[in-house]
């Protein structure tokens, strides 16, 4: 079980797509920093993210910092930094995509 | 658990050093141990004590320094990345006959082996990329 973090917007960079190609269904993908743009509802990537095999989560403080809390896709859950740390503990390793 | 962090991003350009800082604080909140924080590539600019951000902004290098001092955490800067970017300690400054040095307190210059060592010793190595 791997925790993947993606910190780039899919509108600007290929990291989310590369990560989704590599991640397995047992993995978890955490969108941080500009990565949170991938989880907006009605966006170009929302269908892809909502139907992805690995579980996808979003770092709430980074969503909030961008004024996007109410724009998040309704099927995607958020975590705070406490949750981020817990995810790194419950997964065997962390792979950062940047 | 024992954690180490790798920071690749330049402060004031990328969010990664702030993300790493918030993550590091939360690690200590939850009772984890931080073995080392390693600054690589443009991340070495986090160690420049001559940065002067406006007063209503965070001074990123001094924030790292206080955090490390208060919690006894090792901040290691990749020496090869640092020298080519002009981040020097006293001994490197003398060696290359420069008129000053600029590494922030509580940071040390060392080799890439320290990142490998951190990966071996720690239960988790978390990278904050630029």
HADDOCK unambig.tbl for C-alpha pairs under 7 A between the chains (distance, minus, plus):
assign (segid A and resid 33 and name CA) (segid B and resid 15 and name CA) 6.83 0.50 0.50
assign (segid A and resid 81 and name CA) (segid B and resid 23 and name CA) 6.23 0.50 0.50
assign (segid A and resid 81 and name CA) (segid B and resid 26 and name CA) 6.50 0.50 0.50
assign (segid A and resid 82 and name CA) (segid B and resid 26 and name CA) 6.12 0.50 0.50
assign (segid A and resid 85 and name CA) (segid B and resid 27 and name CA) 6.49 0.50 0.50
assign (segid A and resid 93 and name CA) (segid B and resid 124 and name CA) 6.36 0.50 0.50
assign (segid A and resid 94 and name CA) (segid B and resid 126 and name CA) 6.04 0.50 0.50
assign (segid A and resid 96 and name CA) (segid B and resid 127 and name CA) 5.96 0.50 0.50
assign (segid A and resid 96 and name CA) (segid B and resid 128 and name CA) 6.99 0.50 0.50
assign (segid A and resid 98 and name CA) (segid B and resid 129 and name CA) 5.43 0.50 0.50
assign (segid A and resid 98 and name CA) (segid B and resid 130 and name CA) 6.45 0.50 0.50
